[in-house]
Amino acid sequence: MTSDDKDLTSRLDRIAAALERLAPPALRPQRFEAADAFVWQAGALGFQPIPQVNRVPLALLKGIDHAATQLLDNTRRFAAGLPANNALLWGARGMGKSSLVKAAHADVLAGLAEGARRLKLIEIHREDIATLPAALATMRDAPHRFIVFCDDLSFDYDDTSYKSLKAVLEGGIEGRPENVLFYATSNRRHLMPRDMVDNESSTAINPSEAVEEKVSLSDRFGLWLGFHNASQDDYLAMVRAYAAHFGLVLDDATLRRDALEWSITRGARSGRVAWQFTQDLAGRLGKPMAL
């Protein structure tokens, strides 16, 4: 072999090694029997089992009865193999949007008959949405049904990944797998900043088309569930439910006074504020909290 041949071979080897580094890793076989909940690991193109999901019982979610009923019905139909809609839970912060998704999954899972196909909860992080097609490819042929859950989903000015999500939800050639449903939570009804939509409308040659392009992603969700700020009565009902569940004994007048004072210092009334007050109360009373 001449020196020129050796040099060419060395160059080809380096090119091959570079291409291997650029190529995405092969999808790993996944044992979905290992757990009922997983987190999608975009870097490894695999699923991390979650043995114990961080969630609260459905009965403790107060003030969102209508949304809970609709999401439960939708989830039960899907688990039974019937038609169901992708769901967008949007609205006020701290009102139990993500808690409801996790609680609904647990409630429906507990009601499945022995031997029925399992209902798996798959969490995907907002920044990993671009790899969603790879995750769906693994789930498509699995003998289970999957709820893919993205918490706090939203898109900013320079973010174009919403286009790929639109295709995955409804518009792609393959379409969403029959055994997969997509649930997302967001503080924004249209998943975009309001001033972004307004700016597109005011500066575009055809304002209506510009707005339609931005908001049509939310149209891919057949079920919209709105969450609004809690009334004082709802907030106190949340506090009382938590206190009863964890055995926190305090006379109602004192509990009401302290809970309202806590909400005033936070400048909000919500399920999250009620939970944080309950944690503080349990600490003061020396009581552990185990769900």
N, C-alpha and C positions, 0 to 999 in steps of 0.2 A: 504494500500500500504506500503510495507516494505521500509526501507531506501535504500536498493539496487535498488529497482524499481524506487524510486524517483531520485536516482543518475543517473540511466540509462536514464530516461526520460529527465533529465536536459542535459545530454550529447547529446542526439538525437536532442533536441531543438537547442543547440548551433551549431551542425553540419548543421542542416537545415537552420539556419540563415546565416551561413558562405556560404553555397551553393547559397543562394539567392543573397548574395552580389557579388559572383563571376559570376553569370549568367548575360548575357547582358540584358539591358533593352528592353522591348518589343517595336517593331516598332510602332510609333504613327501614327494614321490616318493623312493624309496630304491633305490640301485643296490647290491644285495647282491653283485654280482659284483666289487666293489672290494676285498673282503677276505674271509677266512674267519672273522674274529672282529670283533665290534663291541661298543661300550658304548652302552646306551640313554641318551639325553640327554632327561630328562623335561621340562626347561624349554623346549626347542626342539621337542619331540615328534619327534625324529629319532635316527638311529644314527650314532655316530662310528666309522669304520673303524679297526681296530688292525692295522697291517701286521705287527708282530712281537709275538707273545704272550709274556708273561713266564712261562715254565714250565720244568720239568725233565723229562728223558726218563723214560718209564715204568719203565725198567730200574733206575733209581736209587731208586725208592720201595720201600724194604724194610720187612718186618714187617707188611704189609697185603695179603698175597697173596690171601686169600679175598675181601676187599672189592673188590680190583682185578679179579679174575676176574668177579665178578658184575656190576660196573658196565660192564666191557668187553662182556660178552655182551649186556647190556641195550641198550647204545649201538649195537652192531653190528646188532641186530635192528631198532632204530628206523631206522638209516641205510638198511637194506634195505627199508624200507616195511612191516615186520612189527609186530605189537603189542608195545608196551613200556611200562614203568611210569615214572611220576615217581619220583625217587629223593631220599631224605633221608640225607645222610651226617652222622652225629652222633657226639659223644663227645669224647675228650681233645684238648686244645689242642695244636697243633703236630705232629700225627701224619699230616699229608699229605692232609687231606680236600679242600681246594681244589686242591692240586697234582694229586691223582688225577683230578679232573674235567677239568682242562686237559690232562693227559697222555692221558687216555682219548680226548678229542676229537681230539688230534693223531694218536694211533695208529689210530683208526678212519678218520680222514680220509685218512691215507697209504695205507690198504688199499682205498680205493674205486676201482672200475674207471674207466678213461678214459671220459668222457662221462656218468658217473653223476651223479645229483643231488647237489649239494654239501651237506655238513653244516656249518652255521654255528653258532658259539658266540656267544651274546648275553649279556653281563653286565648285570644290573640291580641298582642299589644298593638296599639295604634301605629307605632313606627314600623311594624312588620306587615302591614296590610299588603305591601307589594308582593310578599311571598305567599299570600293566601291561595293562589292557584296550586302551588306545590302541596300545601296542606290538604286541599280538596282532593287532589289526585290520590293521596293515601287513604282518605276516608271513603272515597267513592266505592271501592270494592269491599269495604269492611262489612261484616254482618250485623252492624249496629246502626242506630240512628244518632245523629249528632246535632247539638246546638252549638254553633260557633258564636262566641260572645266577645264583643269588643267594648270595653268600658271607656267612657269619655272620648267618644269618636268625634273629631272635628277636623276641618281643613282650613289652612290659612292662604294668604294671597298667592304665594309662589309654589303652592303644593298642587301637583297634578295627579297624585296617586288616586284621587277620587274617581278618575276616569276608569282606572283598572277595576276598582271596586264596583262601579256601575255595570261593567261587563260581566263580572263574576256573579252578581246578584240576579241579573235577568238577561243581559243583552249578548253574551258571548255565544260562540258556536256550540260549545258543549253545554252551556247553561249550568245552573246550580244542580249538583247531584240530588237525586230524589230523596236520599237519606240524610240531607244536611239542611238545616235552617239557620238563619243568621239573625242574632239579636244584638242590638247596639244601644248604648246610652249616650246621651249628649245633653249639654246645657242649651244647645242651639237647635231650633226646630228644623232648619234647613242645613245643618251641619257646617254652615259658613258664617263668618261674621256678618252682622246686619249691614255694617257700613261697606263691606265688600260688595254685597249684592246691590246696594244703592249706588255705589260708584260705577259698577258695570252698567247699570241702567242709565246713568246720566251721561256717560262718555262714549257708549257704543254707537255704531252707525245704526244698528237695529237694536234698540234697548230691550225689547221683549225677548229676542232670541238670546241675548247675553245673559239675562236673568234666568231664562229657562234652562240654559246649559248648566248654570251653577246650582240651581235648586232641584234639578231633575233627579239627583242622587237620592234625595229623601223620598221621591216618588217610588223608588224601587222597594220601599218598605210598605207592604200592604196594611200593616197594623201600626197606627200612631197612637201612643199613649202619653197624654200630657200630665205632668206633675207640677203642682202649684204650691206656693208657700202655705204653710200650715196655719190654720186659725189657732187662737189661744186654746180653744176647747180640744182641738186635735192634738196640739202639743202636750197638753196636760194628760190626755188619754194615753199618749205614748209613754210619758213619764210613769204614770200609774201602772201601766202594763209591765214595764221593765221592773219597777219596784216589786210588784207582786211575783213576777217570774223568778227573781233572784232572792226573794225573801227579805227584802229591805224594809224593816218595820219602822214606820214613822207616822205620826198622826197626820191626817190628810191636810189640815190647815197649814202645818209647818212644811209639808212636802210641796204644797201648792205655792206657798210664799217663796221658798228657796228655789223652786224650779223657775218661777217667773223672774226672780232676781237674776238667775243664771242666764236666762234668755235675753234679758235687757243688757247685761254686760257683753253678750256676744252680738247683740244687734240683729238677732234672727231667731225665728222659731222654726225648727225642722226636726226630722227624725235624728239627724246627726247630732244636733245640739242636745236633744233629749238623751241620746246615748251617752254623750260626754258628761252631762249632768249626772246620769246614773252611775257612771264610773267614779266620779268624784264623791257621790253620796256613799257608794259601797266602800270606798277607801276610808271615808270618815267614820263609817260604822264598823270598820274592821271585818267586812264580809267579802269573801272571794266571789268571783263571778265566773261561772262555768256554764257555757251554753249546752 
